[in-house]
Amino acid sequence: SYLPLYSSNTYYGLNEQLVPGVVPTQLANPNVKWETTVSRNLGLDLSFFKNRVQFTTDIYYNSTKDLLLQNPIPQTSGYTQQTQNIAATSNRGIEFQLSGLIVQTKDFSYSASYNMSFNRNRVEKLNDGITSKGYASGWDSNTGNDYLVEVGKPLGQMYGYRSDGYYKVSDFNFNATTGVYTLKPDVASFFGVTRSTIQPGTMKLLDLGGSIKNPDGSPAIHTDEDRTVIGNAAPKFIGGLNQQFSYKNWDMSIFVNFSVGNDIYNANKIELTNSRLRGVNLLESVNGRFTTIDQNGKSIYNNPAKLEEYNANATTWRPYENSNLFTDWAVEDGSFLRINNITLGYTLPTDLAKKIKLSSLRFYATVNNLATITGYSGFDPEVNTRTNGGLTPGVDYSAYPRSRTILLGINLTF
């Protein structure tokens, strides 16, 4: 294993010609050492009914120290970060598997194997004196540090704002002379977060802190005080079920896997409900957006009563332009049940196979990724596109859908 310190690029050389070159990407650290993991586990294997039923369980606790992470360094060095051994984590859990030959007759048999695992990880240490540190998934530069690594907490904490719908007409005082909407004194503004103009239909955030005020004394949403943990990519438990059937010369196997309790950071929802990008199709959900244009294409912005009436059934805010804010609206439950694989086969009777000079002949058809049951609105709940060294899991940004494959095959034995 190695960490690259250089990258290739092209630069202008003599006579304004592009020439290839190699440049350092980060400051070398002569004190870097190997990460160390200590694994501990206790296992138990049991069998019953003359080995027709088997049960296996494993309890484990793993601890890792000297984890390599990027750490800020003085910019006088010419760099902003350096790879250092600054963290420690732990990982504990239990896994079990139950297998059995459930039915066996002359012509029919049915066996199954079920497994499940519960895993919990925790950050044990960051560099000296630091109890939490933000990391950016990097899908968009405007989101900033959208994950929080915190001592005593699990990895994968999603860090952002809590959505409170959108600003209603009733949140404002309207000046008919100037045509300006001004927030009422008791309504919090997040202008300091995005520099976007606050008006009816603008996304609204919850004021969690409450202590930050605008110059006029009104409440304000603040970047540091009003962000909180809004999700976690780690599932509560995962598992799978593998079933095998046979009837005379026919055989079938079905494999199903599942995950429960993992959150997904759906960055596609943020980007594709945003009017900042031009020439890009938006999600269907924006059809229910708050609007200042009536069905005849006329502006109703300066008519508060009509604006409120027209948007009485609006389900979401107006697409905004200035920032891809990360809120809990973009965090979805990624739990799923997937029929991962089904195979159906037929084996030719032995006497018929021998007539064509074969010991055995089997035909089969396999379907992979047959169906997925999930409440997630994206293409695939098993997605992980921006990990940042494992610190920002569960991001879905421009991921390709999982393909479904159909295979037909023949097994020949001479």
C-alpha positions, 0 to 999 in steps of 0.5 A: 500500500502507498499514498501518492505524493505526486501527480502528473499534469501539463504546464506552459513551458518555453514558446508557450508550448504545453509540456508534461510534468510532475508536481507534489500534491501534498507535503511528505510526512517522514513520521507516517507509520502503519495503521494498526488493527487488533481483532478479537472474536469469540465464535460458536458452532452448533449442529442439530438433528444429525447435522441437518441444522447448523447454527454459527455465531461470531462476536467480535471487537476490533480496534484500530489506531494510528489512522491516516487522515488529512490534518490542517497544517500552516499555509506557510509550508506551501500546503494546507493539509498533510497526511498524519496518524491522528485517529483511532476507531473501534468496531464491534458486533455480532454475526450469526448464520442458521442453515438447514435441510428443511425438507427431504423426500425422494423427489423433493428437497428444500434447504435454506441459509439465513444470516444477519449481522449487527455492527457498531463503529465508534470514533475513539480518538482524533488528534490531540485536543480535538473532539470533532472535525468536519469533512466534505463529501465533495460532490459540490463545493458549496455544501462545505463540511457535510459530514461530522467525525466526532469522538464517541460517535459513529462514522458516517454522521451526516451534518446539515440543517433541518428543513422547515418547509418554505417561507409563507406569505404570512411570515412577511410584512408587505410594503405595497408602495415599494413591493418589498416583503420584509420578514416579521421580527419573530421569523428567523432569516438564513440570509447569512448562510446563503446570501439569498434574498428571503421572500415567500416560497424560499426554503425555510430552515429551523432555527436550532440555536436561537442565540444568533441575532441579526443587527436589528435583533431578529433571529438568524440562522447561523452556519455553525450553531444551526447545523446538526447531525441529520442522518447516518449511513451505517445500517442497524443490521444487514442480512441475507437468505439463500434458498435452494429447491430441487424437484426430480430433475429441476433445481432452483435457488433464490438469494435475497439480501437486505439492509435496515436503518441506513440513511442515504444522502441524496445529492441528486435531489438537491441539484435537480431541484435547483435552478442554478444549472441551466439546460438541465431537467428538474425532478418531478417534485418541482411541479408542486413548487411555490410559484409567483406566476399564475396559470395565465403566466402573469405575476402575482408576486405583488398581490399577497392575498392572491399569492397565498391563495394560489400556493395553498397546496404547494408542496415544496419551495421555489428552486433557489440558485445561490447554494446547494444547501444540505438539509434533512430533506435530502436524507432518505431511509435507504432500507431495502430488500433485494431479490439479488439472484434467481437460478432455475435449472434442469438436468437431463436424465442420466440415461438420455445424457449417455445417449449423446456421449455425456456424463451429465447435461444441465441447462440453466437460466439466471436473473441477477438484480430481479427486484428491489423493495425500498422507499428510497427515491433514487435509482439504487439504495446500495450506493456510495459515490463520495467516500473521502477515505471512508469518512463520508459514506452513503452519498448518492450523486450521479450514480449509475443504476444497477443493471439487471442481467439475464444469463442462459447457460449449459453445464456439460460433463464428458 
